[in-house]
Amino acid sequence: MKQRQPCHRQFDLFVPKTPPVPVAASEWTKLLPLVSALLSETLSVPAVTEAGDEDHV
């Protein structure tokens, strides 16, 4: 009988490799309108699903 290989957990891609770097207040002032615009644009795009796509039922 063939023995199963042990399952290895996949590395979590969302775990930061380095500690976060503090962001200065002046950088937040620049980032906020950009992130806001990006989120607004993302929300304005309608979700499109294929008629035969069973994964999104």
Secondary structure, 3 states (H helix, E strand, C coil): CCCCCCCCCCCCCCCCCCCCCCCCHHHHHHHHHHHHHHHHHHHHCCCCCCCCCHHHC
